[in-house]
Amino acid sequence: MNGDEQLLNRRVYGADHEDPDPGPLPHRTYAALVGGPLDGLLLDIHGWRTEEVDDGVALPTELGRWPGGRALYDPHLGESRMSGPGVTCRFYYSGDTP
């Protein structure tokens, strides 16, 4: 399996669990979520401004320390980002909030 096939087998955060194709779309931009309750999922950041990516995210999840709370994910400062479609950066788990 090549890298493109591996990318297409990954699940996107927020995709319906019953969706027969919960993977990424080839023309969209994604951040890979690393660590924590959402480890391994992709987050669709297509159309986000640089400042929005820099701010990180608080994603609702039932899997964190507080069910119904949010898992916090942030980029590492200085980590390079690629441009274009596909997985362009990583967001790292930094904690949970109610």
MODELLER restraints for C-alpha pairs under 7 A, 6 or more apart:
rsr = mdl.restraints
at = mdl.atoms
rsr.add(forms.Gaussian(group=physical.xy_distance, feature=features.Distance(at['CA:8:A'], at['CA:23:A']), mean=5.49, stdev=0.5))
rsr.add(forms.Gaussian(group=physical.xy_distance, feature=features.Distance(at['CA:8:A'], at['CA:24:A']), mean=5.80, stdev=0.5))
rsr.add(forms.Gaussian(group=physical.xy_distance, feature=features.Distance(at['CA:9:A'], at['CA:23:A']), mean=5.83, stdev=0.5))
rsr.add(forms.Gaussian(group=physical.xy_distance, feature=features.Distance(at['CA:10:A'], at['CA:23:A']), mean=5.27, stdev=0.5))
rsr.add(forms.Gaussian(group=physical.xy_distance, feature=features.Distance(at['CA:10:A'], at['CA:24:A']), mean=6.95, stdev=0.5))
rsr.add(forms.Gaussian(group=physical.xy_distance, feature=features.Distance(at['CA:10:A'], at['CA:41:A']), mean=6.73, stdev=0.5))
rsr.add(forms.Gaussian(group=physical.xy_distance, feature=features.Distance(at['CA:11:A'], at['CA:22:A']), mean=5.23, stdev=0.5))
rsr.add(forms.Gaussian(group=physical.xy_distance, feature=features.Distance(at['CA:11:A'], at['CA:23:A']), mean=4.48, stdev=0.5))
rsr.add(forms.Gaussian(group=physical.xy_distance, feature=features.Distance(at['CA:11:A'], at['CA:24:A']), mean=6.78, stdev=0.5))
rsr.add(forms.Gaussian(group=physical.xy_distance, feature=features.Distance(at['CA:11:A'], at['CA:41:A']), mean=5.54, stdev=0.5))
rsr.add(forms.Gaussian(group=physical.xy_distance, feature=features.Distance(at['CA:11:A'], at['CA:42:A']), mean=6.27, stdev=0.5))
rsr.add(forms.Gaussian(group=physical.xy_distance, feature=features.Distance(at['CA:12:A'], at['CA:22:A']), mean=6.07, stdev=0.5))
rsr.add(forms.Gaussian(group=physical.xy_distance, feature=features.Distance(at['CA:12:A'], at['CA:23:A']), mean=5.57, stdev=0.5))
rsr.add(forms.Gaussian(group=physical.xy_distance, feature=features.Distance(at['CA:12:A'], at['CA:24:A']), mean=6.02, stdev=0.5))
rsr.add(forms.Gaussian(group=physical.xy_distance, feature=features.Distance(at['CA:12:A'], at['CA:41:A']), mean=5.57, stdev=0.5))
rsr.add(forms.Gaussian(group=physical.xy_distance, feature=features.Distance(at['CA:12:A'], at['CA:42:A']), mean=4.59, stdev=0.5))
rsr.add(forms.Gaussian(group=physical.xy_distance, feature=features.Distance(at['CA:12:A'], at['CA:43:A']), mean=5.86, stdev=0.5))
rsr.add(forms.Gaussian(group=physical.xy_distance, feature=features.Distance(at['CA:13:A'], at['CA:41:A']), mean=5.70, stdev=0.5))
rsr.add(forms.Gaussian(group=physical.xy_distance, feature=features.Distance(at['CA:13:A'], at['CA:42:A']), mean=5.70, stdev=0.5))
rsr.add(forms.Gaussian(group=physical.xy_distance, feature=features.Distance(at['CA:13:A'], at['CA:43:A']), mean=5.38, stdev=0.5))
rsr.add(forms.Gaussian(group=physical.xy_distance, feature=features.Distance(at['CA:15:A'], at['CA:22:A']), mean=5.50, stdev=0.5))
rsr.add(forms.Gaussian(group=physical.xy_distance, feature=features.Distance(at['CA:16:A'], at['CA:22:A']), mean=6.96, stdev=0.5))
rsr.add(forms.Gaussian(group=physical.xy_distance, feature=features.Distance(at['CA:26:A'], at['CA:85:A']), mean=6.69, stdev=0.5))
rsr.add(forms.Gaussian(group=physical.xy_distance, feature=features.Distance(at['CA:26:A'], at['CA:86:A']), mean=6.42, stdev=0.5))
rsr.add(forms.Gaussian(group=physical.xy_distance, feature=features.Distance(at['CA:27:A'], at['CA:85:A']), mean=5.37, stdev=0.5))
rsr.add(forms.Gaussian(group=physical.xy_distance, feature=features.Distance(at['CA:28:A'], at['CA:46:A']), mean=5.53, stdev=0.5))
rsr.add(forms.Gaussian(group=physical.xy_distance, feature=features.Distance(at['CA:28:A'], at['CA:85:A']), mean=5.10, stdev=0.5))
rsr.add(forms.Gaussian(group=physical.xy_distance, feature=features.Distance(at['CA:28:A'], at['CA:86:A']), mean=6.20, stdev=0.5))
rsr.add(forms.Gaussian(group=physical.xy_distance, feature=features.Distance(at['CA:29:A'], at['CA:44:A']), mean=6.02, stdev=0.5))
rsr.add(forms.Gaussian(group=physical.xy_distance, feature=features.Distance(at['CA:29:A'], at['CA:45:A']), mean=5.59, stdev=0.5))
rsr.add(forms.Gaussian(group=physical.xy_distance, feature=features.Distance(at['CA:29:A'], at['CA:46:A']), mean=4.52, stdev=0.5))
rsr.add(forms.Gaussian(group=physical.xy_distance, feature=features.Distance(at['CA:29:A'], at['CA:84:A']), mean=6.82, stdev=0.5))
rsr.add(forms.Gaussian(group=physical.xy_distance, feature=features.Distance(at['CA:29:A'], at['CA:85:A']), mean=4.52, stdev=0.5))
rsr.add(forms.Gaussian(group=physical.xy_distance, feature=features.Distance(at['CA:29:A'], at['CA:86:A']), mean=4.94, stdev=0.5))
rsr.add(forms.Gaussian(group=physical.xy_distance, feature=features.Distance(at['CA:29:A'], at['CA:87:A']), mean=6.03, stdev=0.5))
rsr.add(forms.Gaussian(group=physical.xy_distance, feature=features.Distance(at['CA:29:A'], at['CA:88:A']), mean=6.66, stdev=0.5))
rsr.add(forms.Gaussian(group=physical.xy_distance, feature=features.Distance(at['CA:30:A'], at['CA:42:A']), mean=5.95, stdev=0.5))
rsr.add(forms.Gaussian(group=physical.xy_distance, feature=features.Distance(at['CA:30:A'], at['CA:43:A']), mean=5.30, stdev=0.5))
rsr.add(forms.Gaussian(group=physical.xy_distance, feature=features.Distance(at['CA:30:A'], at['CA:44:A']), mean=4.57, stdev=0.5))
rsr.add(forms.Gaussian(group=physical.xy_distance, feature=features.Distance(at['CA:30:A'], at['CA:45:A']), mean=5.21, stdev=0.5))
rsr.add(forms.Gaussian(group=physical.xy_distance, feature=features.Distance(at['CA:30:A'], at['CA:46:A']), mean=6.63, stdev=0.5))
rsr.add(forms.Gaussian(group=physical.xy_distance, feature=features.Distance(at['CA:30:A'], at['CA:86:A']), mean=5.83, stdev=0.5))
rsr.add(forms.Gaussian(group=physical.xy_distance, feature=features.Distance(at['CA:30:A'], at['CA:87:A']), mean=4.58, stdev=0.5))
rsr.add(forms.Gaussian(group=physical.xy_distance, feature=features.Distance(at['CA:30:A'], at['CA:88:A']), mean=6.09, stdev=0.5))
rsr.add(forms.Gaussian(group=physical.xy_distance, feature=features.Distance(at['CA:31:A'], at['CA:42:A']), mean=5.63, stdev=0.5))
rsr.add(forms.Gaussian(group=physical.xy_distance, feature=features.Distance(at['CA:31:A'], at['CA:43:A']), mean=5.13, stdev=0.5))
rsr.add(forms.Gaussian(group=physical.xy_distance, feature=features.Distance(at['CA:31:A'], at['CA:44:A']), mean=6.63, stdev=0.5))
rsr.add(forms.Gaussian(group=physical.xy_distance, feature=features.Distance(at['CA:31:A'], at['CA:45:A']), mean=6.56, stdev=0.5))
rsr.add(forms.Gaussian(group=physical.xy_distance, feature=features.Distance(at['CA:31:A'], at['CA:87:A']), mean=5.52, stdev=0.5))
rsr.add(forms.Gaussian(group=physical.xy_distance, feature=features.Distance(at['CA:31:A'], at['CA:88:A']), mean=6.02, stdev=0.5))
rsr.add(forms.Gaussian(group=physical.xy_distance, feature=features.Distance(at['CA:31:A'], at['CA:89:A']), mean=4.90, stdev=0.5))
rsr.add(forms.Gaussian(group=physical.xy_distance, feature=features.Distance(at['CA:31:A'], at['CA:90:A']), mean=5.04, stdev=0.5))
rsr.add(forms.Gaussian(group=physical.xy_distance, feature=features.Distance(at['CA:31:A'], at['CA:91:A']), mean=6.31, stdev=0.5))
rsr.add(forms.Gaussian(group=physical.xy_distance, feature=features.Distance(at['CA:32:A'], at['CA:40:A']), mean=6.65, stdev=0.5))
rsr.add(forms.Gaussian(group=physical.xy_distance, feature=features.Distance(at['CA:32:A'], at['CA:41:A']), mean=6.20, stdev=0.5))
rsr.add(forms.Gaussian(group=physical.xy_distance, feature=features.Distance(at['CA:32:A'], at['CA:42:A']), mean=4.63, stdev=0.5))
rsr.add(forms.Gaussian(group=physical.xy_distance, feature=features.Distance(at['CA:32:A'], at['CA:43:A']), mean=6.36, stdev=0.5))
rsr.add(forms.Gaussian(group=physical.xy_distance, feature=features.Distance(at['CA:32:A'], at['CA:87:A']), mean=6.52, stdev=0.5))
rsr.add(forms.Gaussian(group=physical.xy_distance, feature=features.Distance(at['CA:32:A'], at['CA:89:A']), mean=6.42, stdev=0.5))
rsr.add(forms.Gaussian(group=physical.xy_distance, feature=features.Distance(at['CA:32:A'], at['CA:90:A']), mean=4.64, stdev=0.5))
rsr.add(forms.Gaussian(group=physical.xy_distance, feature=features.Distance(at['CA:32:A'], at['CA:91:A']), mean=6.11, stdev=0.5))
rsr.add(forms.Gaussian(group=physical.xy_distance, feature=features.Distance(at['CA:33:A'], at['CA:39:A']), mean=5.31, stdev=0.5))
rsr.add(forms.Gaussian(group=physical.xy_distance, feature=features.Distance(at['CA:33:A'], at['CA:40:A']), mean=5.67, stdev=0.5))
rsr.add(forms.Gaussian(group=physical.xy_distance, feature=features.Distance(at['CA:33:A'], at['CA:41:A']), mean=5.52, stdev=0.5))
rsr.add(forms.Gaussian(group=physical.xy_distance, feature=features.Distance(at['CA:33:A'], at['CA:42:A']), mean=5.88, stdev=0.5))
rsr.add(forms.Gaussian(group=physical.xy_distance, feature=features.Distance(at['CA:33:A'], at['CA:43:A']), mean=6.96, stdev=0.5))
rsr.add(forms.Gaussian(group=physical.xy_distance, feature=features.Distance(at['CA:33:A'], at['CA:90:A']), mean=5.98, stdev=0.5))
rsr.add(forms.Gaussian(group=physical.xy_distance, feature=features.Distance(at['CA:33:A'], at['CA:91:A']), mean=5.04, stdev=0.5))
rsr.add(forms.Gaussian(group=physical.xy_distance, feature=features.Distance(at['CA:33:A'], at['CA:92:A']), mean=6.06, stdev=0.5))
rsr.add(forms.Gaussian(group=physical.xy_distance, feature=features.Distance(at['CA:34:A'], at['CA:40:A']), mean=6.13, stdev=0.5))
rsr.add(forms.Gaussian(group=physical.xy_distance, feature=features.Distance(at['CA:34:A'], at['CA:90:A']), mean=6.80, stdev=0.5))
rsr.add(forms.Gaussian(group=physical.xy_distance, feature=features.Distance(at['CA:34:A'], at['CA:91:A']), mean=6.08, stdev=0.5))
rsr.add(forms.Gaussian(group=physical.xy_distance, feature=features.Distance(at['CA:34:A'], at['CA:92:A']), mean=4.81, stdev=0.5))
rsr.add(forms.Gaussian(group=physical.xy_distance, feature=features.Distance(at['CA:34:A'], at['CA:93:A']), mean=6.10, stdev=0.5))
rsr.add(forms.Gaussian(group=physical.xy_distance, feature=features.Distance(at['CA:35:A'], at['CA:92:A']), mean=6.23, stdev=0.5))
rsr.add(forms.Gaussian(group=physical.xy_distance, feature=features.Distance(at['CA:35:A'], at['CA:93:A']), mean=5.24, stdev=0.5))
rsr.add(forms.Gaussian(group=physical.xy_distance, feature=features.Distance(at['CA:36:A'], at['CA:93:A']), mean=5.35, stdev=0.5))
rsr.add(forms.Gaussian(group=physical.xy_distance, feature=features.Distance(at['CA:37:A'], at['CA:63:A']), mean=5.61, stdev=0.5))
rsr.add(forms.Gaussian(group=physical.xy_distance, feature=features.Distance(at['CA:37:A'], at['CA:64:A']), mean=5.72, stdev=0.5))
rsr.add(forms.Gaussian(group=physical.xy_distance, feature=features.Distance(at['CA:54:A'], at['CA:75:A']), mean=6.45, stdev=0.5))
rsr.add(forms.Gaussian(group=physical.xy_distance, feature=features.Distance(at['CA:55:A'], at['CA:74:A']), mean=6.91, stdev=0.5))
rsr.add(forms.Gaussian(group=physical.xy_distance, feature=features.Distance(at['CA:56:A'], at['CA:73:A']), mean=5.65, stdev=0.5))
rsr.add(forms.Gaussian(group=physical.xy_distance, feature=features.Distance(at['CA:56:A'], at['CA:74:A']), mean=4.17, stdev=0.5))
rsr.add(forms.Gaussian(group=physical.xy_distance, feature=features.Distance(at['CA:56:A'], at['CA:75:A']), mean=6.20, stdev=0.5))
rsr.add(forms.Gaussian(group=physical.xy_distance, feature=features.Distance(at['CA:57:A'], at['CA:72:A']), mean=5.84, stdev=0.5))
rsr.add(forms.Gaussian(group=physical.xy_distance, feature=features.Distance(at['CA:57:A'], at['CA:73:A']), mean=5.37, stdev=0.5))
rsr.add(forms.Gaussian(group=physical.xy_distance, feature=features.Distance(at['CA:57:A'], at['CA:74:A']), mean=6.46, stdev=0.5))
rsr.add(forms.Gaussian(group=physical.xy_distance, feature=features.Distance(at['CA:58:A'], at['CA:70:A']), mean=5.43, stdev=0.5))
rsr.add(forms.Gaussian(group=physical.xy_distance, feature=features.Distance(at['CA:58:A'], at['CA:71:A']), mean=5.48, stdev=0.5))
rsr.add(forms.Gaussian(group=physical.xy_distance, feature=features.Distance(at['CA:58:A'], at['CA:72:A']), mean=4.49, stdev=0.5))
rsr.add(forms.Gaussian(group=physical.xy_distance, feature=features.Distance(at['CA:58:A'], at['CA:73:A']), mean=6.46, stdev=0.5))
rsr.add(forms.Gaussian(group=physical.xy_distance, feature=features.Distance(at['CA:59:A'], at['CA:70:A']), mean=4.94, stdev=0.5))
rsr.add(forms.Gaussian(group=physical.xy_distance, feature=features.Distance(at['CA:59:A'], at['CA:71:A']), mean=5.20, stdev=0.5))
rsr.add(forms.Gaussian(group=physical.xy_distance, feature=features.Distance(at['CA:59:A'], at['CA:72:A']), mean=6.44, stdev=0.5))
rsr.add(forms.Gaussian(group=physical.xy_distance, feature=features.Distance(at['CA:60:A'], at['CA:68:A']), mean=6.50, stdev=0.5))
rsr.add(forms.Gaussian(group=physical.xy_distance, feature=features.Distance(at['CA:60:A'], at['CA:69:A']), mean=5.74, stdev=0.5))
rsr.add(forms.Gaussian(group=physical.xy_distance, feature=features.Distance(at['CA:60:A'], at['CA:70:A']), mean=4.27, stdev=0.5))
rsr.add(forms.Gaussian(group=physical.xy_distance, feature=features.Distance(at['CA:60:A'], at['CA:71:A']), mean=6.46, stdev=0.5))
rsr.add(forms.Gaussian(group=physical.xy_distance, feature=features.Distance(at['CA:61:A'], at['CA:67:A']), mean=6.70, stdev=0.5))
rsr.add(forms.Gaussian(group=physical.xy_distance, feature=features.Distance(at['CA:61:A'], at['CA:68:A']), mean=5.73, stdev=0.5))
rsr.add(forms.Gaussian(group=physical.xy_distance, feature=features.Distance(at['CA:61:A'], at['CA:69:A']), mean=6.02, stdev=0.5))
rsr.add(forms.Gaussian(group=physical.xy_distance, feature=features.Distance(at['CA:61:A'], at['CA:70:A']), mean=5.62, stdev=0.5))
rsr.add(forms.Gaussian(group=physical.xy_distance, feature=features.Distance(at['CA:61:A'], at['CA:71:A']), mean=6.64, stdev=0.5))
rsr.add(forms.Gaussian(group=physical.xy_distance, feature=features.Distance(at['CA:62:A'], at['CA:68:A']), mean=4.95, stdev=0.5))
rsr.add(forms.Gaussian(group=physical.xy_distance, feature=features.Distance(at['CA:62:A'], at['CA:69:A']), mean=6.80, stdev=0.5))
rsr.add(forms.Gaussian(group=physical.xy_distance, feature=features.Distance(at['CA:64:A'], at['CA:70:A']), mean=6.99, stdev=0.5))
rsr.add(forms.Gaussian(group=physical.xy_distance, feature=features.Distance(at['CA:64:A'], at['CA:71:A']), mean=6.24, stdev=0.5))
rsr.add(forms.Gaussian(group=physical.xy_distance, feature=features.Distance(at['CA:64:A'], at['CA:96:A']), mean=6.37, stdev=0.5))
rsr.add(forms.Gaussian(group=physical.xy_distance, feature=features.Distance(at['CA:65:A'], at['CA:96:A']), mean=6.25, stdev=0.5))
rsr.add(forms.Gaussian(group=physical.xy_distance, feature=features.Distance(at['CA:66:A'], at['CA:98:A']), mean=5.55, stdev=0.5))
rsr.add(forms.Gaussian(group=physical.xy_distance, feature=features.Distance(at['CA:69:A'], at['CA:97:A']), mean=5.74, stdev=0.5))
rsr.add(forms.Gaussian(group=physical.xy_distance, feature=features.Distance(at['CA:69:A'], at['CA:98:A']), mean=4.23, stdev=0.5))
rsr.add(forms.Gaussian(group=physical.xy_distance, feature=features.Distance(at['CA:70:A'], at['CA:96:A']), mean=5.67, stdev=0.5))
rsr.add(forms.Gaussian(group=physical.xy_distance, feature=features.Distance(at['CA:70:A'], at['CA:97:A']), mean=5.31, stdev=0.5))
rsr.add(forms.Gaussian(group=physical.xy_distance, feature=features.Distance(at['CA:70:A'], at['CA:98:A']), mean=6.25, stdev=0.5))
rsr.add(forms.Gaussian(group=physical.xy_distance, feature=features.Distance(at['CA:71:A'], at['CA:95:A']), mean=6.09, stdev=0.5))
rsr.add(forms.Gaussian(group=physical.xy_distance, feature=features.Distance(at['CA:71:A'], at['CA:96:A']), mean=4.54, stdev=0.5))
rsr.add(forms.Gaussian(group=physical.xy_distance, feature=features.Distance(at['CA:71:A'], at['CA:97:A']), mean=6.55, stdev=0.5))
rsr.add(forms.Gaussian(group=physical.xy_distance, feature=features.Distance(at['CA:72:A'], at['CA:93:A']), mean=5.84, stdev=0.5))
rsr.add(forms.Gaussian(group=physical.xy_distance, feature=features.Distance(at['CA:72:A'], at['CA:94:A']), mean=5.46, stdev=0.5))
rsr.add(forms.Gaussian(group=physical.xy_distance, feature=features.Distance(at['CA:72:A'], at['CA:95:A']), mean=5.32, stdev=0.5))
rsr.add(forms.Gaussian(group=physical.xy_distance, feature=features.Distance(at['CA:72:A'], at['CA:96:A']), mean=5.68, stdev=0.5))
rsr.add(forms.Gaussian(group=physical.xy_distance, feature=features.Distance(at['CA:73:A'], at['CA:91:A']), mean=5.29, stdev=0.5))
rsr.add(forms.Gaussian(group=physical.xy_distance, feature=features.Distance(at['CA:73:A'], at['CA:92:A']), mean=5.01, stdev=0.5))
rsr.add(forms.Gaussian(group=physical.xy_distance, feature=features.Distance(at['CA:73:A'], at['CA:93:A']), mean=4.42, stdev=0.5))
rsr.add(forms.Gaussian(group=physical.xy_distance, feature=features.Distance(at['CA:73:A'], at['CA:94:A']), mean=5.59, stdev=0.5))
rsr.add(forms.Gaussian(group=physical.xy_distance, feature=features.Distance(at['CA:74:A'], at['CA:91:A']), mean=4.78, stdev=0.5))
rsr.add(forms.Gaussian(group=physical.xy_distance, feature=features.Distance(at['CA:74:A'], at['CA:92:A']), mean=5.22, stdev=0.5))
rsr.add(forms.Gaussian(group=physical.xy_distance, feature=features.Distance(at['CA:74:A'], at['CA:93:A']), mean=6.61, stdev=0.5))
rsr.add(forms.Gaussian(group=physical.xy_distance, feature=features.Distance(at['CA:74:A'], at['CA:94:A']), mean=6.81, stdev=0.5))
rsr.add(forms.Gaussian(group=physical.xy_distance, feature=features.Distance(at['CA:75:A'], at['CA:90:A']), mean=6.04, stdev=0.5))
rsr.add(forms.Gaussian(group=physical.xy_distance, feature=features.Distance(at['CA:75:A'], at['CA:91:A']), mean=4.45, stdev=0.5))
rsr.add(forms.Gaussian(group=physical.xy_distance, feature=features.Distance(at['CA:75:A'], at['CA:92:A']), mean=5.96, stdev=0.5))
rsr.add(forms.Gaussian(group=physical.xy_distance, feature=features.Distance(at['CA:81:A'], at['CA:88:A']), mean=5.48, stdev=0.5))
rsr.add(forms.Gaussian(group=physical.xy_distance, feature=features.Distance(at['CA:81:A'], at['CA:89:A']), mean=5.15, stdev=0.5))
rsr.add(forms.Gaussian(group=physical.xy_distance, feature=features.Distance(at['CA:82:A'], at['CA:88:A']), mean=4.64, stdev=0.5))
rsr.add(forms.Gaussian(group=physical.xy_distance, feature=features.Distance(at['CA:82:A'], at['CA:89:A']), mean=6.76, stdev=0.5))
